[in-house]
Amino acid sequence: MSEQTLKDVIQQKYGEAAVRAQSGAEKTGCCGTGSGCEDPITSNLYDDSETQALPAAAVAASLGCGNPTALIELRAGDTVLDLGSGGGIDVLLSAKRVGPTGRVYGLDMTDEMLALARENQRKAGATNVEFLKGEIERIPLPDNSVDVIISNCVINLSADKGRVLREAFRVLKPGGRFAVSDVVVRGDVPEAVRKSMELWVGCVAGALHEDEYARLLAVAGFEGVDVEPWRVYRVEDARQFLGEAGLDVDAIAPHVDGKIASAVIRAAKPGAS
């Protein structure tokens, strides 16, 4: 698939997810796929204490694979960038932690998600937040401008992950920190899965091998790279959305079982000399 075709499909799927969330529909899981399953990737990622003060639509539009705001200490006054900010849940959680002297940017390429996020910002009364339209491969911020980059199951959707990581490195200040949640592969995955666009949008087919993720971060210039799988998926966990993508689940089960995981990925930009 071409990079543009992939982006078009992602925008369509996530735009539909934003409309569902805005309408008050319950979250359909599976990282943006059309499945209505209570999937193991997007379930039970946030404590009620975190979400109870947020607009319901921000929670309903969350299609991530982790809780990046829990991965790293955010300090008062920090400038934070969320790559692929969706309905804004991680932006709004971060905004509370950096306080009025801090700033949080949410970057998304989908108009419906941006509209939803800005409405959620208004409802939450967050004045230290700005949502930007753009692509994570071309971040519309200056060099050395943010302290922390977070992301939640979005970088794996890019057709050029190396460029995303180089852009992340560029906009981080010296000593800046990178802490994201993403889906990674822990072994070889059948080509049928890799070629499925539905599964790419669902965070699986585009996932990097954990070692390749670490390598690309190092090539981009990061240090202290750590890729830590924390939720490993079994085929039975994903049977419904694998089937809905048109795959013979029983046939591929031996080849994918236990090889896909949500991971915590951390790194840092070297500090000023």
N, C-alpha and C positions, 0 to 999 in steps of 0.2 A: 504494500500500500504506500502511496505517496505521503509525504509529510503533510501536505495541504488536505488530502482526503481524511487523514487521521484527525487533524484539527477540526475539520468540519463535523465529523461524527462526534467528537468529544463535545463540541459546542452544542450540538443538537441534544445529546443525552443529558448533559448537565443543565442545559436550558430547560428541558422538560422537568428535571428534578427540582429546579427553582420554582417553576410554576406550580408543581404539586405542593411544595412546602408553603408557598404563598397562599394557596387555596385552603390550607388547613388539613390536607390529606396527611395520613401517617407516613412516616419515612419508609420508602421502599429500599431495601438494603442493597448489598452486593456492589458497593462502590460505583454507583451510577448506572448499573445495568437495569433492564426493565423488570427484573425479578422482584417479586414481592416477598421473598423469603426473609426470614430472620437470620441473616447470614452471620458467620463467625468473624468476618473481617471487620464489619462496622458496628458490631454490637458491644455494649457495656464498656465504652471507652472513657466516659466521663462520670464523675460522682454527681449525685443529685445536688450536693452542696455547691458544685460549680455551675450547674445549669439552671437552677431554680430561679435565679434572678435575670436570666436571659430571655429574650423574646422566643416564643415557641417555634417560630419559623426558622430561627437561626439553628436551633437544635434539630429540627426536622430536616434541614438541608445539609446536615453534616454527613458526609459520605467517606470519611477518612478511615484509616487503619490503625490509628493510635491517638494519643493525646500529647501533641508536641509541647504544649505549655507546661506539662508536667516533667519534661525531659531536661529542663535547664532552668537555672536561677535567672529570673528577670529582675533587674534592679530599677529602683526609682530613677527616672531620667533617661533610661535606655531608649534607643530608637530601634524598633523591631520591624522586620519585613516578613510577611506571610506570603509565600509563593503559592498561588492557586487558592485564594482565600474563600471561594465559594460564598456561602451565606453569611460568613463572618464570625462563626463561633470562636475560632482561635484568636482572631483579632480582638474581639470584645473581651475575652478572658485575659489576653495579654495587656490590654489597655488598663484594666484594673490594677495589674501588678506593676506597671511602669509609672503609674500615677500621673498627675497633671503636668509634671515637668517632662514626662516622656512622650514618645510619639510612636504610633503603630500604623504601618502601611499595609493594606491588603491589595494584592495584585491578582487580577483575574481577566480572562479574555472573553468571558461570556456575559453578554448584556443583561440577560435575565438574572444571573447570579449577582451582578453588580447592583442592579436595581433592588433586589432583595436585601443585599448586604447593607445598602445605604438606608433602607427603611428600618432594618434591624438596628443600625447605629442610631437612628433618630429615636426609636422606641427606648433604647437603652440609655439615651442621653450622653453618649460618648463623644466628648469634644476633642479628644486627643487622637482621633482616628481619621485616616483618609484612605478611601478606596480608589485604586488606579486601574484604568483599563490598559491591558498590554499582555505580552507573552513572556513566559518565564525564560525563554531563550534570548529575550531582548528586554532586559529590565529597565524601565524608564526612570532611573534614578542615577545620580552622579557617582563617580568613583568614591570609595572610602566614606560612605554616607550613613551606614547603619551599623549598629552594634551587634545585632543578633538576627539570624535568618532562621525561620521555622517553616515547615511545610507538612501537609498531612495527606499522604497517599496521592501525590500529584506529580512529582518528578518522574516517577515510573511511566507516566502517560506520554512523556515527551519522546519524539523520534530522535532527538539529538541531546541526550543527557549530558554528554561531555560539555556541550556549549552552556547548558543550564548551570553546571557546576562552575564553569569558568566565569560566568556572569555573576554568580553568587559570590565568588572570590573577589571579583572586581568591586562590587558595591559595599562589601564589608570593610570596616575600618581595620587598620592594623590591630591585631589582638582580638578581632571580632570572632564571634562564635556561631557555629552552624549546628543546628539540632533539629532533625526531621524524623517523621515517621514515614516509612515506605514499605512496599512489598518487595521482597527479594526471593531469589531462587537459590536453592541449596544443592542443586544437581542438574543434570540434563532434563529438559522438558520436551515432550513430543512436538514436532513441527506443526501438527494440527492445532495445538493450543496456541503456539506462537502466531499462527496465521489468522486466528479468530479475532476479528475487529471488536466483536461484542466483549470478548474477554479482555482485550486491550483496554477498552473503556472501563471494564470492571477491575482494573488494577492488576491483572494476573499476567497476560501475555506479554506486556511490555517490560516486565520486571527484569532487572539485572541479576546476574549471579552475585552473591554477596562479596566475593573476591574482586569482581570487576568493578563493583560500586566503590570499594575501597581504593582500587587502582586509579579510577578516574578522579577521585577526590585528590589523591596524591599528585597526579599529573597536573591538576588545576592549580596546585600550589599549597594545598592544605596540609597541616600537620596534626598529630594526635588523632589520627583517624581511627574510629571504632565503629564497627557494624555488629550490632547485638540482636539476633533474632529473639523475640520474646513470646510470640504466639505462632506455633507451627500448626499448619492445617492438614487435616486428614481428608481423604476423598469424600467420606460420608458427610463431612461438614459442608462440602460444596456441591453435593450431588445435584441439587435443584438447578443452580445457575449454570453448572457445566452442561447439564442436559438441555437447558433452554438455549444454550449457545449451539446446539446441534451436534454435540459430541457424544460418542458412545462411552458412557462413563465407566462401564465394566471393563471395556477394552483398554482404556488409558489408565485405569486405576493403579496398576503396578508401576507405571512410569511416572506418576505425579504424587503419589501418596507420601506425605511428609516432606516434600521437596519445596513447598511454598510457605513462606512465613512473613509475618509482619515484623519489622525490625526497627530498632532505635539506632539512628545513625548520627554520630557526633564527629565534629572536627573543628579546627580553629585556623584562622589566618595568622601567620606569624606576626608577632608584635613589632613595633618600630625598633630599629636598632639604636 
